[in-house]
């Protein structure tokens, strides 16, 4: 009679299914400011700010400072793309700025045409490059115009 053996087998299978972790979720900690609080923003030099605009077709565009003051550069993801640029720009800012505020601030601005995968890739590139300060900001119409001009929107 195999009834007891089958019953034991199902009990063991159930036990192992309930107690086993199949995959640990991978998540990135991200702190967003409270929109209800209107804090006073301290001025930040434009030379320390890099803005990354996420466009379509896994492409992005970046510039230093304010839009229109420096020519935007079209780039892609990867070690020879935005990662290399982030590392080089961060190193340049650390060398030219003195004091405790000698780090680069990266502003990521996803567009309507960008994908969630591009956003996650950009956050990964920022973490790999060792950027200390970053923010996710809404894209402006001027920046959408920059993306359209380069065929990324």
Helices and strands as residue ranges (DSSP letters): H 3-19, G 46-48, E 49-54, E 59-64, E 73-76, H 82-96, E 105-110, H 116-129, E 133-136, H 141-149
